[in-house]
Amino acid sequence: MSPAPRPGAGAGGAGGAPAPGAGYPWGHLLGRGPRSPRAGEPRFADTARASLGQSAARTSRATAAAEQRADRRAGRRAEPDWAGLRRAATAVRERALADLERHLTEFEKRAEAAGTRVHWARDAAEAGRIVARVAAGTGARDAVRSSSATAGELRLDAHLLRAGITVHETAVADLIAGLAHEPPESESRTVRRHDRAGARAVLARRLPGAATDLRADPGALVAVAREYLRETLLEAGTAITGANALVAETGSVVAMETEGNVRMGAAMPRALITVAGIDKVVPAWADIAVLARVWARSATGAAQAPVVSTWTGPVEGDGPDEVHVVLVDAGRSATLGDPVGRQALRCIQCTACLDVCPVFERTGAAPYGSVHAGPIGAALAPQLRGTASAREASLPFASTLCGACAEVCPVGVDIPEILLELRARVVDERRANAVPTPEALAAQSAEWVMAEERRFARAQRAGSRWARLLARSGRLRRLPGLLGRWTEARDFPVPPAESFRAWWARRRRALLLGAAIRPPRAGPGASAQRPPAEKPTAPPNPMEGGPPLADPGDGREGGTP
């Protein structure tokens, strides 16, 4: 496929504004209108209530996260210069995004020179059509798919099913989730963890060829799943994979995994289709050495990923006859244009942020409604899908902003900064709505009440009376209406019978009245005033004609005898 014409040659939005993605080789694909609101998607908080009530799942998540954190800490301590490696990985991802147009064009050129067919897709619908067309071209009605966040994001399985192609998942965790009919955004697919008892029940009941008395032992469960997957991989005509990186230097695809199903899937079928976001491209193989190491330390704590597979076009007599790469935008070019949000595209899917997030530990993946769950999902999904739906608009608020995710991220994504920017964006969008939200109405009402002192005092007195009427044992267990959301997880203290304003007014009146009826008191340090004492007079002097001095000896008047 030849490079797309540069935007500017007839590509423009309304009023002559440049189209989304201007300056990128996929710019001609992005001439779409504004996203329409998606009704029926509940907010994060509404969906999370069910997860909060599942105490067993919460305990399991907490235990697994603690083990993962311990492994990660041990792995990073074993790294001679983890801080330096992290800075190098951040620089690799930022350098790739800063010159994405050139790297994508170079990847396309090198890949097609090696025999790979490169396709461009602007959204999930177009990606689904491309993959379904290529898969149908092989003549086979079955396809195998390795675990891929991008494939889950695009809902490729649904597109292929509508085209009459059955998709078999090749990762053990995804196989169990598929047999249990769990959606792509389910927690078992996102964090790839299963309860062994639940996994045994699903495999024994629904996996073809599995024994009904299958033991709930991880080794036995993996063995029976591996036997089934091996036969499926050998018979499939099409394999669909994701990619951890695309190397522009040679047009190669890189996949890092822990099971080996990607490697086998890439080698056996007739057609190999890799679906990857445009953000996965890196300039050179030297960058892969950095990313592979930092991914392994952050994902599992190991020095390297157990299996690293690479391929560069078809090889005659070895592997698939056709190799395809589908480069997907799906909101990434718009995200790239955001000076703050673009750093979310550095993500290397290590899931380290999920294991330190207190919100994810308590709610799991389901409330996020996307394969991108946890802190990075809250930062990335609203940018890729927009904030038209209630779910995406609520995701930036599904965080405590504690910063643990930013500290653990191996490529330096400041997720709290992105979430704050998205919160501001959601608030601005709400302000532009013709119909104000309940929060806006409440804020306007509060502004009107607080603008005048008497109104505020009356409202305060009325609120205090009603609060005391509704209180039980000195606490408000549930507030009415929308205020009830506050008391769903906490109690509200009853206001005192006398507010501070009332207390201050009463005390001030008492002070003024007391000053009016009492004489002024001296200030501290001043002595009390007394009547002036009479000045003592000197005794008369007889030499000056005065009366004679009394003789103190005998007490008689006159002189001495």
C-alpha positions in Angstrom: 0.0 0.0 0.0 1.4 3.4 -0.9 1.7 6.1 1.7 -1.5 8.1 2.2 -1.5 11.6 0.7 -0.5 14.3 3.2 -3.5 16.2 4.6 -3.9 19.6 3.3 -4.5 18.6 -0.3 -8.3 18.8 -0.1 -8.5 17.4 3.4 -10.3 19.8 5.7 -13.0 19.9 8.2 -15.9 22.3 8.5 -14.9 25.9 7.9 -11.6 24.9 6.4 -10.3 23.5 9.7 -7.8 20.7 9.3 -9.2 17.2 9.6 -8.3 15.0 12.6 -5.0 13.4 12.1 -3.6 16.2 9.9 0.1 15.7 9.2 -0.1 11.9 9.5 -0.1 9.3 6.7 -3.5 8.0 7.8 -5.1 11.4 7.7 -7.3 10.6 4.7 -9.0 7.9 6.8 -10.3 10.2 9.5 -13.0 12.2 7.7 -15.7 11.2 10.1 -18.3 13.2 11.9 -18.7 13.7 15.6 -19.4 10.7 17.8 -23.0 10.1 18.6 -23.9 9.4 22.3 -24.2 5.8 23.2 -27.2 5.2 25.4 -27.5 2.4 27.9 -24.0 2.3 29.1 -24.0 2.7 32.9 -21.6 4.9 34.8 -18.6 3.4 36.5 -20.0 3.8 40.0 -23.3 2.2 39.0 -21.5 -0.9 37.7 -19.0 -1.1 40.5 -21.7 -1.6 43.2 -22.1 -5.2 42.1 -18.3 -5.8 42.2 -18.0 -4.3 45.6 -20.4 -6.9 47.0 -18.3 -9.8 45.7 -16.0 -10.3 48.8 -14.4 -13.6 47.5 -13.4 -11.9 44.2 -12.0 -8.9 46.1 -10.0 -11.2 48.3 -8.6 -13.1 45.3 -7.7 -9.8 43.5 -5.9 -8.5 46.6 -3.9 -11.7 47.1 -2.9 -11.9 43.4 -2.0 -8.3 43.3 0.2 -8.6 46.4 2.0 -11.6 44.9 2.5 -9.7 41.6 3.9 -6.7 43.4 6.4 -8.8 45.4 7.6 -10.5 42.1 7.9 -7.1 40.5 9.9 -5.6 43.4 12.3 -8.5 43.4 12.8 -8.2 39.6 13.5 -4.5 39.8 15.9 -4.9 42.7 17.8 -7.4 40.6 18.2 -4.9 37.8 21.5 -3.1 38.0 20.1 0.3 37.0 16.3 0.2 37.0 15.9 3.9 37.0 18.2 4.3 34.0 16.3 1.5 32.2 13.0 3.1 32.9 14.3 6.5 31.5 15.6 4.7 28.4 12.2 3.0 27.8 10.4 6.3 28.3 12.7 8.0 25.8 12.1 5.1 23.3 8.4 5.5 23.4 8.4 9.2 23.3 10.8 9.3 20.4 8.6 7.0 18.4 5.5 9.1 19.1 7.2 12.3 18.3 8.0 11.3 14.7 5.2 8.8 14.2 4.5 9.7 10.6 8.0 8.9 9.4 8.2 5.7 11.4 4.8 4.4 10.1 5.8 5.2 6.5 9.1 3.5 6.9 7.4 0.4 8.5 5.0 0.2 5.6 7.8 0.5 3.0 10.0 -2.1 4.7 7.1 -4.5 5.4 5.8 -4.5 1.9 9.3 -5.0 0.5 9.4 -8.2 2.6 6.1 -9.4 1.2 3.8 -8.3 4.0 0.5 -6.6 2.9 -0.2 -3.5 5.0 -3.7 -2.3 5.6 -4.9 0.9 7.2 -8.1 1.1 9.3 -9.6 4.3 10.7 -11.9 2.6 13.2 -13.2 -0.8 14.5 -15.7 -1.3 11.8 -13.1 -0.9 9.0 -10.6 -3.1 10.8 -13.3 -5.8 11.2 -14.1 -5.7 7.5 -10.5 -6.0 6.5 -9.8 -8.9 8.8 -13.0 -10.7 7.8 -12.2 -10.3 4.1 -8.7 -11.6 4.4 -9.8 -14.6 6.6 -12.6 -15.4 4.1 -10.1 -15.4 1.3 -8.3 -18.4 2.7 -11.5 -20.5 2.2 -11.4 -21.7 5.8 -14.3 -21.1 8.2 -12.2 -21.3 11.3 -9.6 -18.8 12.7 -7.4 -18.9 15.8 -6.7 -15.7 17.8 -4.0 -15.1 20.4 -4.6 -12.7 23.3 -4.7 -9.1 22.0 -5.9 -6.0 23.7 -6.4 -4.3 20.4 -8.5 -7.2 19.0 -10.7 -7.0 22.1 -11.0 -3.3 21.8 -12.1 -3.6 18.2 -14.5 -6.5 18.9 -13.0 -8.5 16.0 -14.6 -11.8 17.1 -18.1 -10.3 16.5 -17.1 -9.0 13.0 -15.7 -12.4 12.1 -18.7 -14.3 13.4 -21.0 -12.1 11.3 -18.9 -13.1 8.3 -19.4 -16.8 9.1 -16.0 -17.4 10.6 -15.6 -19.1 13.9 -12.8 -17.7 16.2 -10.9 -20.0 18.6 -8.9 -18.4 21.3 -5.5 -19.8 21.9 -4.4 -18.4 25.2 -5.5 -20.6 28.1 -7.0 -17.7 30.1 -9.0 -16.5 27.1 -10.1 -20.1 26.2 -11.6 -20.5 29.7 -13.3 -17.0 29.4 -14.6 -17.9 26.0 -16.1 -21.2 27.1 -17.7 -19.3 30.0 -19.1 -16.8 27.5 -17.5 -13.8 29.3 -17.3 -10.5 27.4 -14.1 -9.0 26.1 -13.9 -6.5 29.0 -14.3 -9.2 31.7 -11.7 -9.4 34.4 -10.5 -12.8 33.5 -9.5 -11.5 30.0 -8.1 -8.2 31.2 -5.8 -9.5 34.0 -5.8 -13.2 32.8 -6.5 -14.7 36.1 -9.0 -17.5 37.0 -10.1 -19.2 40.1 -8.9 -22.8 39.8 -12.2 -24.2 41.0 -14.2 -22.1 38.5 -11.7 -22.9 35.7 -12.0 -26.7 36.4 -15.8 -26.4 36.3 -15.8 -24.6 32.9 -13.2 -26.9 31.3 -14.8 -30.1 32.6 -18.3 -29.1 31.4 -17.6 -27.3 28.1 -14.2 -28.2 26.7 -14.5 -31.0 24.1 -12.6 -34.1 25.2 -12.1 -33.0 28.8 -12.7 -35.5 31.6 -15.6 -34.9 33.9 -13.4 -35.8 36.9 -10.8 -33.3 36.0 -8.7 -32.2 39.0 -8.6 -28.6 40.1 -4.8 -28.6 39.7 -3.1 -25.9 37.6 -0.9 -28.4 35.9 -3.8 -30.7 35.0 -6.0 -27.8 33.8 -3.2 -26.4 31.6 -2.4 -29.8 30.2 -6.0 -30.5 29.0 -6.3 -27.0 27.6 -3.0 -27.3 25.8 -4.0 -30.6 24.1 -7.2 -29.0 22.8 -5.4 -25.9 21.6 -2.7 -27.8 19.8 -5.2 -29.6 17.6 -7.1 -26.3 17.0 -3.9 -24.5 15.9 -2.9 -27.3 13.5 -6.3 -27.2 11.8 -6.9 -23.5 11.5 -6.6 -21.7 8.2 -6.1 -18.2 9.6 -4.3 -16.9 12.6 -4.9 -13.4 14.2 -2.4 -11.9 16.6 -1.7 -8.6 18.2 1.7 -7.0 18.5 3.8 -5.6 21.3 5.9 -3.6 18.8 6.3 -2.9 15.1 9.9 -2.3 14.0 10.2 0.4 11.3 13.8 -0.4 10.5 12.9 -3.8 9.0 9.1 -3.9 8.8 9.0 -6.6 11.5 6.4 -7.6 14.1 7.3 -8.4 17.7 5.1 -10.3 20.1 6.0 -11.1 23.7 4.2 -13.8 25.6 4.3 -16.3 28.4 2.7 -19.4 26.8 4.0 -19.8 23.2 0.6 -19.9 21.5 1.4 -16.8 19.5 4.5 -18.4 18.0 2.7 -21.6 17.1 -0.3 -19.7 15.7 2.0 -17.6 13.6 3.8 -20.7 12.1 1.0 -23.1 11.3 -2.0 -21.4 9.5 -2.1 -20.4 5.8 -2.7 -16.7 6.5 -1.3 -14.6 9.4 -3.0 -11.3 10.3 -1.5 -9.0 12.8 -3.8 -6.2 14.2 -2.0 -3.4 15.9 -2.5 0.2 16.8 -0.5 2.8 15.0 1.1 3.7 18.4 3.0 0.4 18.5 5.7 1.3 16.0 9.3 1.9 17.2 12.3 3.1 15.1 14.8 0.3 15.4 15.7 -3.1 16.8 17.9 -1.5 19.5 14.7 -0.1 21.0 13.2 -3.6 21.3 16.1 -4.6 23.5 15.1 -1.9 26.0 11.3 -2.5 25.8 11.5 -6.3 26.1 13.5 -6.0 29.3 11.4 -3.3 30.9 8.2 -5.1 29.9 9.4 -8.4 31.5 10.5 -6.7 34.7 7.1 -4.9 35.0 4.9 -7.7 33.9 6.4 -10.7 35.6 9.5 -9.6 37.4 11.7 -11.8 35.2 14.7 -10.6 33.3 13.2 -11.4 29.9 9.8 -12.5 28.5 9.6 -16.3 28.3 8.7 -16.2 24.6 9.6 -13.4 22.1 8.4 -14.0 18.6 9.3 -12.0 15.5 8.4 -12.2 11.8 9.1 -10.2 8.7 6.9 -11.2 5.8 6.3 -14.7 4.4 9.1 -17.2 3.9 8.6 -19.8 1.1 8.2 -23.3 2.5 8.2 -22.1 6.1 5.2 -20.7 7.9 2.2 -18.9 6.4 1.8 -18.1 2.7 0.2 -14.7 3.4 1.3 -12.2 6.1 -0.9 -9.1 6.7 -0.6 -6.2 9.1 -3.6 -4.0 9.9 -2.7 -0.6 11.3 -5.6 0.8 13.3 -6.2 4.4 14.3 -9.5 4.1 16.3 -9.0 7.4 18.1 -5.2 7.2 18.5 -4.4 10.2 16.2 -6.7 12.4 18.2 -5.1 11.2 21.4 -1.7 11.9 19.9 -2.7 15.5 19.3 -3.4 16.1 23.0 -0.4 17.5 24.7 -1.2 15.8 28.0 -3.2 12.8 27.0 -0.7 11.6 24.3 1.6 10.1 27.0 -1.0 7.3 27.5 0.0 6.0 24.1 3.4 5.1 25.6 1.7 2.2 27.4 3.4 -1.2 26.8 0.5 -3.3 28.4 2.5 -4.6 31.3 -0.5 -4.2 33.7 1.8 -3.0 36.5 -0.6 -0.1 37.3 -3.5 -2.5 37.8 -1.7 -4.3 40.6 -1.1 -1.1 42.7 -4.5 0.6 42.1 -6.8 0.6 45.2 -9.8 1.2 43.0 -9.2 -1.7 40.7 -8.4 -4.0 43.6 -11.9 -3.4 44.9 -13.9 -3.2 41.7 -12.1 -5.4 39.2 -12.2 -4.8 35.4 -15.9 -5.1 34.6 -17.0 -1.5 35.6 -14.5 0.0 33.1 -16.4 -1.5 30.2 -13.3 -2.0 28.1 -10.3 -4.3 27.6 -8.3 -1.2 28.8 -9.0 -1.5 32.6 -7.5 0.0 35.7 -5.7 3.3 35.8 -4.5 3.2 32.2 -8.0 2.2 31.1 -9.4 5.2 32.9 -6.9 7.4 31.1 -6.9 5.8 27.6 -10.5 4.6 27.0 -12.1 8.1 27.2 -9.6 9.4 24.7 -10.0 6.6 22.2 -13.8 6.3 22.5 -14.7 9.9 23.5 -16.8 10.9 26.5 -20.2 10.9 24.9 -21.4 7.9 26.9 -22.0 8.0 30.7 -19.4 5.3 31.2 -16.5 6.9 29.5 -17.4 10.3 31.0 -17.2 8.7 34.5 -13.9 6.9 34.1 -11.6 9.9 34.8 -13.3 10.2 38.2 -12.7 6.5 39.0 -9.4 7.2 40.8 -8.1 8.4 44.1 -5.2 10.2 42.4 -2.9 8.6 44.9 -0.1 8.5 42.2 0.9 4.8 42.8 0.3 4.1 39.1 2.6 6.9 37.9 5.4 5.6 40.3 5.2 2.1 39.0 4.8 2.8 35.3 7.9 1.6 33.4 7.5 4.2 30.6 6.8 7.2 32.8 3.1 7.7 32.0 1.7 10.3 34.5 -1.8 8.9 34.8 -3.1 11.3 37.5 -2.1 14.2 35.3 -4.1 12.7 32.4 -7.1 12.0 34.6 -7.2 15.6 35.9 -7.1 16.9 32.3 -9.9 14.6 31.3 -12.0 15.6 34.3 -11.7 19.2 33.2 -12.7 18.2 29.7 -15.8 16.4 30.9 -16.8 19.4 33.1 -16.4 21.7 30.1 -18.5 19.5 27.9 -21.2 19.4 30.6 -21.3 23.2 30.8 -21.9 23.3 27.0 -25.0 21.2 27.3 -28.4 23.0 26.8 -29.9 21.0 29.7 -27.8 21.4 32.9 -26.9 18.3 34.8 -28.1 17.7 38.4 -24.7 18.7 39.7 -24.8 21.9 37.7 -28.3 22.7 39.1 -27.1 22.0 42.6 -24.0 24.3 42.2 -26.2 27.1 40.8 -28.6 26.8 43.6 -25.8 26.8 46.2 -24.4 29.9 44.5 -27.7 31.7 44.8 -28.1 30.8 48.4 -24.6 31.8 49.4 -24.7 35.1 47.6 -26.9 36.7 50.3 -26.2 36.4 54.0 -29.8 36.1 55.2 -30.6 33.4 52.6 -27.6 31.4 53.7 -28.5 31.7 57.4 -32.1 30.6 56.7 -30.9 27.7 54.6 -28.5 26.7 57.3 -31.1 26.7 60.0 -33.5 24.7 57.9 -30.9 22.2 56.9 -29.8 21.7 60.4 -33.4 21.0 61.6 -34.1 18.5 58.9 -30.8 16.8 59.5 -31.6 16.3 63.2 -35.0 14.9 62.3 -33.5 12.4 59.9 -30.6 11.4 62.2 -30.4 8.1 64.0 -28.0 7.7 67.0 -26.3 11.0 66.1 -25.5 10.0 62.4 -27.2 10.4 59.1 -27.2 6.9 57.6 -28.9 7.9 54.3 -29.5 11.3 52.7 -32.5 11.7 50.4 -32.4 12.0 46.6 -29.1 12.5 44.8 -27.5 13.3 48.1 -27.9 9.6 49.0 -24.9 8.8 46.8 -22.7 10.4 49.5 -24.1 8.2 52.3 -23.9 4.9 50.3 -20.4 4.3 51.6 -20.2 6.6 54.6 -22.2 8.2 57.4 -22.9 11.9 57.7 -22.4 13.6 61.1 -25.5 15.4 62.4 -25.0 19.2 62.4 -24.9 20.8 65.9 -28.0 22.3 67.3 -26.4 25.7 67.1 -24.3 26.7 64.1 -21.1 28.6 64.4 -22.8 31.7 62.9 -25.5 31.6 65.5 -23.0 31.0 68.3 -20.9 33.9 67.2 -23.9 36.3 66.9 -25.1 35.4 70.3 -21.7 35.8 71.9 -21.1 39.1 70.1 -24.5 40.5 71.4 -23.6 39.4 74.9 -20.2 41.1 74.7 -21.7 44.3 73.4 -24.4 44.3 76.1 -21.9 43.7 78.9 -19.7 46.5 77.7 -22.7 48.9 77.9 -23.7 48.2 81.5 -20.3 47.8 83.1 -17.7 50.6 83.7 -14.7 50.2 81.5 -12.0 48.0 82.9 -8.4 48.8 82.9 -6.4 47.0 80.5 -4.0 44.2 81.6 -0.9 45.5 83.3 -2.4 48.8 84.4 -2.6 49.4 88.3 -6.0 50.4 89.8 -6.4 54.1 90.3 -6.4 55.4 94.0 -7.1 58.8 95.5 -3.9 60.9 95.8 -2.3 60.7 99.2 -1.8 64.0 101.2 1.7 65.3 100.9 3.4 65.2 104.4 4.3 68.7 105.9 7.6 69.4 107.6 7.5 70.1 111.4 7.6 73.8 112.4 11.1 75.3 113.1 11.3 77.5 116.4 14.2 79.4 114.9 11.9 80.7 112.3 9.2 81.9 114.8 7.2 78.7 114.9 5.9 76.9 118.1 8.5 75.1 120.2 9.2 71.5 119.3 7.8 68.9 121.7 10.3 67.1 123.8 10.0 63.4 122.8 11.4 62.5 126.2 8.7 63.6 128.6 6.0 64.4 126.2 5.6 68.0 127.4 5.3 71.0 125.2 8.1 73.5 125.2 11.9 73.1 125.3 14.0 70.9 127.4 14.3 71.8 131.1 
